[in-house]
Amino acid sequence: MNSDLLEHEKQHLASLLEAVQRCVYFLDAAGSSVTWPLAAQALEQRKKDKGLFGALAAINERFAKLQDTLGAAMRHAMGLLSEPSETFLQVLAFFEKVGVIASIADWQTCRTARNLAAHSYETDYESIAEHFNTLHEMQPVLYVSAREFVSYCRTTVGITPASGDFADDFITIVDGVSR
């Protein structure tokens, strides 16, 4: 019975790792259809471009989804590692210590940037451009953290993503960025 519970928890982490890889894949896909950096004047000229603004909406959603999924996976891994994690700050401190995330401040900066969009209905094209350029500049922070976390789970916990469906693309994407 207990081994079934443990196996279930390991399988859940494997599913979360696959979800992290999937999030990276789709965030990268959304961002690849946009010419960076964005300029306010170009956004204003293309203010009715459904393709562009659809891609920008996808970037917002997928950036948030990646960070949320990675955070959930890190929290879940803490249980399998038998590490104390009463707060998410403890989770971040642990994964900073083992080198999965570069810094708690970087993680929190990503969180702040994505939250600003969730609560803002900006019509100023300068602000819109600045927001998306910031998200684009911060993507490597999440990509490197995702790469390091997947590697950490493989080497330390012995758990890999549930399937290999996104593995090759994930490696290609995250290996293209540096810390």
SULMO-V252708 format. One record per pair of residues at least 12 apart in sequence whose ideal C-beta (glycine too) atoms are under 7 Angstrom apart, sorted by the first residue. I is the first residue (numbers start at 1). GAP is how many residues later the second one is. Records with the same first field share a line. If there is no record, write none. Layout:
I=GAP / GAP
//
This chain:
9=70 / 71
10=70 / 149
12=64
13=60 / 63 / 64 / 67 / 140 / 146
14=145 / 146 / 147 / 148
15=147
16=53 / 56 / 57 / 60
17=56 / 133 / 136 / 142 / 143 / 144
18=143 / 144 / 145 / 148
19=50
20=49 / 50 / 53 / 126 / 130
21=140 / 145 / 146 / 149
22=144
23=39 / 42 / 43 / 46
24=42 / 119 / 122 / 146 / 149 / 150
25=141 / 144 / 145 / 148
26=36
27=32 / 35 / 36 / 39 / 112
28=145
30=25 / 28 / 29 / 32
31=28 / 105 / 108
33=22
34=21
36=100
37=96
38=91 / 94 / 95
39=90
40=85 / 86 / 89
43=82 / 85 / 86
44=81
56=76
59=73 / 76
60=57
63=51 / 72
64=50
66=76
67=43 / 44 / 47 / 75
70=72 / 75 / 76 / 79
71=17
73=76
74=17 / 21 / 75
75=13 / 16
77=76 / 80
78=13 / 16
80=77
81=76
92=12 / 15
98=54
99=49
100=45 / 48 / 49 / 52
101=44
102=39 / 42 / 77
106=35
109=29
110=28 / 31 / 32
113=21 / 22 / 25
116=15
117=14
140=37
143=30 / 31 / 34
144=30 / 33 / 35
146=28
147=27
//
